[in-house]
Amino acid sequence: MTGRRARTERDADATTLERALEALQDGEPILVHDAADREGETDLIYPAGAVTPDAVARMRNDAGGLICVALSDRVASAFDLPFYEDAVDHPAAGDHDLGYDDRASFSLTVNHRETYTGITDADRSLTITELAEAAATPRETTFADEFRVPGHVHLLRAAPDLLAQREGHTELGLALAAAADLPPAVVVCEMLDDETGAELVPADARAYADRHELVYLEGSEICERLE
């Protein structure tokens, strides 16, 4: 019985992962909780190439966290994108003591050059989809010709070996994109609780996913299958 139950659980995990990959391939968002002993947050994750103005509005209204585009280390290197703390010559950029990781994955903030202020849903959608296109063909893109700094979309630079080195939403999202055969650019946005202002607890995140017929995944499921 124990073995049968374990097989059933593994099959259920596989089905959930497969549904998540199919959702991303269809341009739909998924929810991913990293781990209780890490940030303990659930992020709404989109393939960057599928982010419309309505998707930006959803992240603003339903998630409420920071809207960021995670790029693979290879793409970030091609565009010469630094880690933010390495690029800023200011005392506040040093001596980080993060409780959840060795370092943050933040890089620069950008707007696409065809945006106006860069903050509107349409402007951010344009910046994000253009980042996805650039990530798909980095050798064909001169980054500074297409994007300007500073801007309203936060870039995240992934660890070179993704989940083998780091298990943050940056790497979790990009590992899923790779498994779905999508460009190495995903949008992540933390889900916050409107009443408490804290991170949305997993039970409430699952409930949100159920209400909107979205896939919810634990980071551990992704690591077990894709690391």
Steps between C-alpha positions, in 0.01 A plus 500: 500500500782737586668440165171547312436826684851623418452415131165679497658811651782492245248463216300794638815713514587407143152593382520835678840576347381400155193722536725787606720457194196484274361816661825688440510380140146638461609834645309452824628587848577247771560533875823378661576492874874481562533347850397570857866520607595736218296812414179313568332689216278401210569677171273541203718398204446571130710425193625849420398481136133457595466800732221730382385823665222295663765265645686798649173622651440156648841496662443849642154424632501130588864448594619842617871431517786618281465423129837363388640328193738215572765432235740211472864558585595439136264769377602741776864448407426564133340831598775582754244529780662521845361413838365826638714491814813470284399788274420758766788684665331575830558366854139380520567255218740295712493273804164340425374256759209318337322244708386300198807492271862599444412783264204660322461445127412863419665658198403829331160663454400568140242650264476421133597806297157514334321551834403841637518506880546123510265441795163448330369150443551543125853634544605226738344236278700634204824501698440145623408349163795671335726355769363155415573555131850621581561199726399265220768643269756678721771508234269695272420766761705802601351548844569871539337571164175338616483582872586791727603512866352577748150375432192343651564130438742330738740248348615191686813306409484127559774278639698337216396147592148596605358261763832329559625828649194692618133419558344845479201594285747632241647154450174310553327702230785470253534125560132467411546717190789281387295184554215658302742590216432872546743794482700554823289792622218472755308754703470445873286698743451427870147441625416709805208484743275805474400480866834437668741642244713189547569228247194302396507172692509180289143399588367834373723485193364153420148632546572784256638250249189283537264796453674608183581149372874557516774251583662524845842343553731459796864583430597158633297334222691699238839427657430127528410474133715760325820550703 
